[in-house]
Amino acid sequence: MKIVKVKDNGNKLTDILLSVNVGWAHEPVGKRGISHFLEHSIFLGNDEYANPDDETAKYGVTLNGETLPDRTVFFFTSLPEDAEDILKILLSLVYNPSFPPDKVEEEKRSKIITSIVHESDYNPWELAYEYAKNMVFKWDFHESMGTMEDLENIDIEELRIWHKKYYHGGNSILLVPEYINIDSLRIPHGEEFPERITRDWENKEIVVKKGLNNAEIVYGFPLEKYDLRAFLLSTILGNYPTSLFWKEFHRDAYMVESRVEWHHGTGGFFAYIGFNDNDYEKAKKRFVNFIENLKITPEDLEIAKKILKIETLRKERSSYKLFSLIDMDPGLKFGSFEEILEKIGQIRYEEMKDPSDILKKEKMYEAVVI
């Protein structure tokens, strides 16, 4: 197991996160929804801890989990003196589930099948993002929590097989504070790793009609390898008063935003425009012209470094700091906010002045909700 010791910087609470590197974008047809189903089943108790909520309640803590495209994460926040005891409970549940039949079936009916994704779950701008991510990452968000057809046929034996394949030390990362004793941790060994399931989308543009008077637009650019410059470029564009994207569109849009995401070792740069009318073709012409003529100055870069440093330090103080760390550094190449900021500070203007190698117009996707 890869273990990353994270500096707590005097935090009076302890945050621990375990990532098992298998998620819904690894699921083939027939098993769509198994990652989410397994995540829930793990919390139903095992032979050692039949009622885990009662066990952790003694410490004022609730264990949590989340199913993501490329990983399933388990996490908690506790008082420092209780963290090692709670971690033992969490590891026991994650790596040694017993799948009590009655509880599993009830969870499937009441929590898993009812979580199947519907477009009505999203507001229009969120929907535009999801369609853009579909094209950039070559997956389908509609299937992220499973399909009725597949879930109906996934039973405890299927859960056991999936768990045995991928829930082992070689496919896991544990993020803990430096003072946590990990010498006694017992994690099963394994050699199987999941393969990403990809879907080819025929078009580079998707328009979803919802009867809006405005246009929610997200432009997506694939990033083939991890690159910290993308975070700086996102800040330079951004939606701050100093941001170039905002300066260009603030009269014709009620909101602009840019963000970066990394999954499965590849990334996506996303630019969002909440355009004031639904003439998305006009907006596209403006946006393409904007990126074709985008010029970054040394001052833009220095301002972006300061903004990004402030935002990153805020994340470091947040109770979700481990989520933020793994979002910014998914492969844990650096392993700390301090190292990330140090590396960002070293990025030179010559590396940033021409953003065309990040925003490649010929690879741009467009998702529109009108």
C-alpha positions as CSV (number, residue, x, y, z in Angstrom):
1,M,0.0,0.0,0.0
2,K,1.2,3.5,-0.8
3,I,1.1,5.5,2.4
4,V,1.4,9.3,2.3
5,K,2.2,11.1,5.5
6,V,0.5,14.5,5.4
7,K,1.6,17.5,7.6
8,D,-1.2,18.6,9.8
9,N,0.2,22.1,10.4
10,G,-1.2,22.3,13.9
11,N,-4.7,21.1,13.1
12,K,-6.6,20.1,16.2
13,L,-8.5,17.5,14.2
14,T,-7.2,14.5,12.4
15,D,-8.3,13.7,8.8
16,I,-7.7,10.3,7.2
17,L,-8.5,9.2,3.7
18,L,-8.2,5.8,2.1
19,S,-8.4,5.5,-1.7
20,V,-9.1,2.2,-3.3
21,N,-8.3,2.9,-7.0
22,V,-11.3,1.4,-8.7
23,G,-14.4,3.4,-9.5
24,W,-17.4,3.7,-11.8
25,A,-15.4,4.4,-15.0
26,H,-13.9,0.9,-14.7
27,E,-17.2,-0.9,-14.8
28,P,-18.1,-2.9,-17.9
29,V,-21.6,-3.5,-19.1
30,G,-23.2,-6.0,-16.7
31,K,-21.5,-4.4,-13.6
32,R,-22.5,-0.8,-13.9
33,G,-23.2,0.4,-10.4
34,I,-21.1,-2.3,-8.6
35,S,-18.5,0.2,-7.2
36,H,-21.2,2.3,-5.5
37,F,-23.0,-0.8,-4.3
38,L,-19.8,-2.2,-2.8
39,E,-19.0,1.1,-1.1
40,H,-22.3,1.0,0.7
41,S,-22.1,-2.7,1.5
42,I,-18.7,-2.2,3.2
43,F,-20.4,0.0,5.9
44,L,-23.0,-2.7,6.7
45,G,-20.6,-4.4,9.1
46,N,-18.4,-7.5,9.3
47,D,-17.6,-10.3,11.6
48,E,-15.4,-8.0,13.8
49,Y,-17.7,-5.0,13.8
50,A,-21.3,-6.0,13.3
51,N,-22.6,-2.5,13.9
52,P,-19.8,-0.1,12.8
53,D,-21.9,3.1,13.4
54,D,-22.2,2.2,17.1
55,E,-18.4,1.6,17.3
56,T,-17.4,4.9,15.8
57,A,-20.2,6.8,17.6
58,K,-18.2,6.2,20.8
59,Y,-15.7,8.7,19.3
60,G,-18.2,11.1,18.0
61,V,-17.3,10.1,14.5
62,T,-19.2,8.8,11.4
63,L,-17.3,6.9,8.6
64,N,-18.0,8.1,5.1
65,G,-17.4,7.0,1.6
66,E,-17.7,8.3,-2.0
67,T,-17.6,6.6,-5.4
68,L,-15.7,8.5,-8.0
69,P,-14.8,7.7,-11.6
70,D,-11.3,6.3,-10.9
71,R,-11.4,5.6,-7.2
72,T,-13.6,4.8,-4.2
73,V,-12.6,6.8,-1.1
74,F,-13.3,6.2,2.6
75,F,-12.6,8.9,5.1
76,F,-13.3,10.4,8.6
77,T,-12.3,13.3,10.8
78,S,-11.7,12.7,14.5
79,L,-9.9,13.9,17.5
80,P,-6.2,13.1,17.2
81,E,-6.2,10.7,20.2
82,D,-8.9,8.6,18.7
83,A,-7.7,8.4,15.1
84,E,-5.7,5.2,15.3
85,D,-8.5,3.2,16.8
86,I,-11.0,4.5,14.2
87,L,-8.6,3.7,11.4
88,K,-8.4,0.1,12.6
89,I,-12.2,-0.1,12.3
90,L,-12.2,1.5,8.9
91,L,-9.5,-0.9,7.5
92,S,-11.3,-3.9,8.9
93,L,-14.5,-2.9,7.2
94,V,-12.9,-2.0,3.9
95,Y,-10.7,-5.1,3.5
96,N,-12.8,-7.7,5.3
97,P,-16.5,-7.1,4.6
98,S,-18.9,-9.9,5.4
99,F,-21.9,-8.8,3.2
100,P,-24.8,-9.6,5.6
101,P,-27.5,-10.8,3.1
102,D,-30.5,-9.0,4.6
103,K,-28.7,-5.7,5.1
104,V,-27.2,-5.9,1.6
105,E,-30.6,-6.5,-0.1
106,E,-32.2,-3.7,1.9
107,E,-29.4,-1.3,1.0
108,K,-29.7,-2.2,-2.7
109,R,-33.4,-1.5,-2.7
110,S,-33.4,1.7,-0.5
111,K,-30.1,3.4,-1.4
112,I,-28.5,2.0,-4.5
113,I,-31.2,1.6,-7.1
114,T,-32.7,4.9,-5.9
115,S,-29.3,6.6,-6.7
116,I,-29.4,5.9,-10.4
117,V,-28.6,9.1,-12.2
118,H,-31.3,11.1,-14.0
119,E,-30.7,14.4,-15.9
120,S,-33.3,16.0,-13.7
121,D,-30.8,15.6,-10.8
122,Y,-28.7,18.4,-12.4
123,N,-29.4,22.1,-12.9
124,P,-28.6,23.3,-16.5
125,W,-25.0,24.5,-15.9
126,E,-24.1,21.3,-14.1
127,L,-25.6,19.3,-16.9
128,A,-23.4,21.2,-19.4
129,Y,-20.3,20.2,-17.4
130,E,-21.3,16.6,-17.2
131,Y,-21.7,16.4,-21.0
132,A,-18.4,18.1,-21.5
133,K,-16.7,15.7,-19.2
134,N,-18.3,12.8,-21.1
135,M,-16.5,13.8,-24.2
136,V,-13.2,14.7,-22.6
137,F,-12.9,11.7,-20.4
138,K,-14.8,9.3,-22.7
139,W,-17.3,8.0,-20.2
140,D,-21.0,8.4,-19.6
141,F,-22.1,10.1,-16.4
142,H,-25.6,8.7,-16.8
143,E,-24.2,5.3,-15.8
144,S,-22.0,6.5,-12.9
145,M,-24.3,5.1,-10.2
146,G,-25.3,2.1,-12.3
147,T,-28.2,1.1,-14.5
148,M,-31.4,-0.7,-13.4
149,E,-30.7,-3.6,-15.7
150,D,-27.2,-4.3,-14.2
151,L,-28.0,-3.6,-10.6
152,E,-31.0,-6.0,-10.6
153,N,-28.5,-8.8,-11.5
154,I,-25.6,-7.8,-9.2
155,D,-25.7,-10.1,-6.1
156,I,-23.4,-10.7,-3.1
157,E,-21.2,-13.1,-5.1
158,E,-20.6,-10.5,-7.7
159,L,-19.6,-8.0,-4.9
160,R,-17.2,-10.6,-3.4
161,I,-15.5,-11.2,-6.7
162,W,-15.1,-7.4,-7.5
163,H,-13.8,-6.8,-3.9
164,K,-11.3,-9.7,-4.1
165,K,-9.9,-8.4,-7.4
166,Y,-9.4,-4.8,-6.5
167,Y,-9.5,-4.2,-2.8
168,H,-5.9,-4.8,-1.8
169,G,-2.8,-2.9,-0.8
170,G,-1.3,-2.7,-4.3
171,N,-4.4,-0.8,-5.5
172,S,-4.8,1.5,-2.5
173,I,-3.4,4.8,-1.1
174,L,-3.7,5.9,2.5
175,L,-3.3,9.5,3.5
176,V,-2.6,10.0,7.2
177,P,-1.0,12.6,9.4
178,E,2.6,12.1,10.3
179,Y,2.0,11.1,13.9
180,I,-0.3,8.1,13.1
181,N,1.4,4.7,13.8
182,I,1.0,2.5,10.7
183,D,3.4,-0.3,11.8
184,S,0.6,-2.6,12.8
185,L,-1.6,-2.2,9.7
186,R,-2.5,-5.4,8.0
187,I,-3.6,-5.0,4.4
188,P,-4.3,-7.9,2.0
189,H,-2.0,-8.3,-1.0
190,G,-3.2,-8.5,-4.6
191,E,-2.1,-8.3,-8.2
192,E,-5.2,-7.4,-10.2
193,F,-5.8,-3.8,-11.3
194,P,-8.9,-2.5,-13.1
195,E,-9.0,-1.4,-16.7
196,R,-10.7,1.9,-17.6
197,I,-13.7,1.4,-19.8
198,T,-13.9,4.1,-22.5
199,R,-16.7,5.2,-24.8
200,D,-16.2,7.0,-28.1
201,W,-18.5,9.9,-28.7
202,E,-19.2,10.6,-32.4
203,N,-19.6,14.3,-32.1
204,K,-17.4,17.1,-30.6
205,E,-20.5,19.1,-29.9
206,I,-23.6,18.2,-27.8
207,V,-26.7,20.5,-27.6
208,V,-29.3,19.6,-24.9
209,K,-32.6,21.5,-25.3
210,K,-34.3,22.4,-22.1
211,G,-36.2,25.5,-23.2
212,L,-33.9,28.1,-21.6
213,N,-33.7,31.8,-22.6
214,N,-29.9,31.7,-22.1
215,A,-27.2,29.2,-22.9
216,E,-25.1,27.2,-20.5
217,I,-21.9,26.4,-22.3
218,V,-18.9,24.3,-21.3
219,Y,-15.8,24.0,-23.5
220,G,-13.6,21.0,-22.7
221,F,-9.9,20.5,-23.6
222,P,-8.3,17.1,-23.0
223,L,-5.0,17.1,-21.2
224,E,-2.8,14.1,-22.0
225,K,-0.5,14.3,-19.0
226,Y,-0.4,15.8,-15.6
227,D,0.6,19.5,-15.8
228,L,0.5,22.0,-13.0
229,R,0.5,24.8,-15.5
230,A,-3.2,24.0,-16.1
231,F,-4.1,25.2,-12.6
232,L,-2.3,28.4,-13.2
233,L,-4.0,28.9,-16.5
234,S,-7.4,28.2,-14.9
235,T,-6.7,30.9,-12.4
236,I,-5.5,33.4,-15.0
237,L,-8.8,32.9,-16.9
238,G,-11.0,32.2,-13.9
239,N,-13.8,34.5,-12.7
240,Y,-11.9,37.0,-10.6
241,P,-12.0,40.7,-11.4
242,T,-8.5,40.4,-12.7
243,S,-9.2,37.3,-14.8
244,L,-8.9,37.5,-18.6
245,F,-12.0,35.3,-19.2
246,W,-14.2,37.5,-17.0
247,K,-12.9,40.7,-18.6
248,E,-13.8,39.4,-22.1
249,F,-17.3,38.1,-21.3
250,H,-18.7,40.0,-18.2
251,R,-21.0,42.2,-20.3
252,D,-22.6,39.2,-22.2
253,A,-22.5,36.5,-19.5
254,Y,-23.8,36.3,-16.0
255,M,-21.0,33.9,-15.0
256,V,-17.7,32.5,-16.3
257,E,-15.5,29.9,-14.7
258,S,-12.6,27.7,-15.6
259,R,-11.5,24.5,-13.8
260,V,-9.2,21.5,-14.1
261,E,-9.9,17.9,-13.3
262,W,-7.7,14.8,-13.4
263,H,-8.8,11.2,-13.7
264,H,-7.0,8.0,-14.7
265,G,-3.8,10.0,-15.3
266,T,-5.4,12.3,-17.9
267,G,-7.0,15.6,-17.4
268,G,-9.5,18.1,-18.7
269,F,-9.5,21.8,-18.8
270,F,-13.0,23.2,-18.7
271,A,-14.2,26.8,-19.5
272,Y,-17.8,27.7,-18.6
273,I,-19.9,30.6,-19.9
274,G,-23.4,31.4,-18.6
275,F,-24.3,33.3,-21.7
276,N,-27.1,35.9,-21.4
277,D,-29.0,34.7,-24.5
278,N,-29.3,31.3,-26.2
279,D,-27.3,32.2,-29.3
280,Y,-24.5,29.7,-28.5
281,E,-23.0,30.0,-32.0
282,K,-22.3,33.6,-31.3
283,A,-20.7,32.7,-28.0
284,K,-18.6,30.1,-29.6
285,K,-17.2,32.5,-32.1
286,R,-16.3,34.9,-29.3
287,F,-14.7,32.2,-27.3
288,V,-12.6,30.8,-30.2
289,N,-11.4,34.2,-31.0
290,F,-10.6,34.8,-27.4
291,I,-8.4,31.7,-27.1
292,E,-6.8,32.3,-30.5
293,N,-5.7,35.7,-29.4
294,L,-5.0,35.0,-25.7
295,K,-1.9,36.8,-24.5
296,I,-0.6,36.3,-21.0
297,T,1.6,38.9,-19.4
298,P,4.2,38.4,-16.6
299,E,1.8,40.4,-14.3
300,D,-1.1,38.0,-15.1
301,L,1.2,35.1,-14.0
302,E,2.3,36.7,-10.8
303,I,-1.3,37.6,-9.8
304,A,-2.4,34.1,-10.6
305,K,0.3,32.6,-8.4
306,K,-0.8,34.7,-5.5
307,I,-4.5,33.8,-6.0
308,L,-3.7,30.1,-6.4
309,K,-1.5,30.1,-3.3
310,I,-4.3,31.7,-1.2
311,E,-6.9,29.2,-2.5
312,T,-4.6,26.3,-1.9
313,L,-3.7,27.3,1.7
314,R,-7.5,27.7,2.3
315,K,-8.0,24.1,1.1
316,E,-5.2,23.0,3.4
317,R,-7.1,24.3,6.4
318,S,-10.4,22.8,5.3
319,S,-11.8,19.6,6.7
320,Y,-11.8,18.4,3.1
321,K,-8.1,19.0,2.7
322,L,-7.3,15.4,1.7
323,F,-9.9,15.5,-1.0
324,S,-8.4,18.8,-2.3
325,L,-4.9,17.3,-2.1
326,I,-5.8,14.2,-4.2
327,D,-7.7,16.5,-6.6
328,M,-4.7,18.7,-7.2
329,D,-2.2,15.8,-7.1
330,P,-4.1,12.6,-8.0
331,G,-1.0,10.5,-8.4
332,L,0.4,12.0,-5.2
333,K,3.6,12.9,-7.1
334,F,4.2,15.7,-4.5
335,G,2.2,14.5,-1.6
336,S,1.7,17.8,0.1
337,F,0.3,21.3,-0.5
338,E,3.7,22.7,0.4
339,E,5.4,20.8,-2.4
340,I,2.7,21.7,-4.9
341,L,3.0,25.4,-4.1
342,E,6.8,25.2,-4.3
343,K,6.6,23.7,-7.8
344,I,4.0,26.1,-9.0
345,G,6.2,29.0,-7.7
346,Q,9.0,27.7,-10.0
347,I,6.9,27.9,-13.2
348,R,8.5,30.6,-15.4
349,Y,6.7,33.0,-17.6
350,E,8.3,31.5,-20.7
351,E,6.4,28.3,-19.9
352,M,3.1,30.1,-19.6
353,K,3.1,32.9,-22.2
354,D,1.7,30.7,-25.0
355,P,-1.2,28.6,-23.6
356,S,-2.0,27.0,-27.0
357,D,-0.4,23.7,-25.9
358,I,-3.0,23.5,-23.1
359,L,-6.0,25.0,-24.9
360,K,-5.7,23.1,-28.3
361,K,-8.5,24.5,-30.4
362,E,-8.5,21.4,-32.7
363,K,-9.3,19.2,-29.7
364,M,-12.0,21.4,-28.2
365,Y,-15.3,19.9,-27.2
366,E,-18.5,21.9,-26.7
367,A,-21.5,21.1,-24.5
368,V,-24.5,23.4,-24.5
369,V,-27.7,23.4,-22.6
370,I,-30.3,25.8,-24.0
